[in-house]
């Protein structure tokens, strides 16, 4: 994950903390609450621009989504369009980031993303 995406996702996590979406009461579901409840990017154009902004090759994003879904679900289910791919890609990277941080409390998570 490149640094621009990591910084953006950390800012998103911090917003979720500040908006009380992430709490000490839902530690086990932080990933779902931060990256799985709503679209991260809305619109094909905005998704395409997000890829460009973060210097992500569209084929690399599709491949990452395909690999994740085949490994976890046995097949790829995400539609191949910029909006669906970017949102699933962010979901995957959000899971990776939260796993790398490994925080057990909101205070610890906040300290790691600030």
C-alpha positions, 0 to 999 in steps of 0.5 A: 500500500503506498503512502498516499493511500495509507495517509488517506485511510488513516485520516478516514479511520480518525474521522470514524473515531471522531464521529464515534463510528468506531468505539471501544464497544465495537473493536471486533467490528472496526473494519466493518464499520470503517470500510464495509458499511458505505461506499468509500467512493461514489461514482465511476469518475471519482473512482477513476480519479482516485486511482490516478491520484494514488498512482494505482494501475486499474489492472493491479487493483482488479487483480488485488480484488480478484485474488482477495475474493478467490482466496476468501470466497472461492470466486470473484463477485465484485463487478469490474467497474471503477466504482466497485473495484475501488470500493473493494480495494479500499475495503481490502486495504483497510483490513490490511491497515487495521491488521498492521496497526493491531490496536486493542483499544480506541485510544491505541488506535487513535494514537496510531493514526494521528 
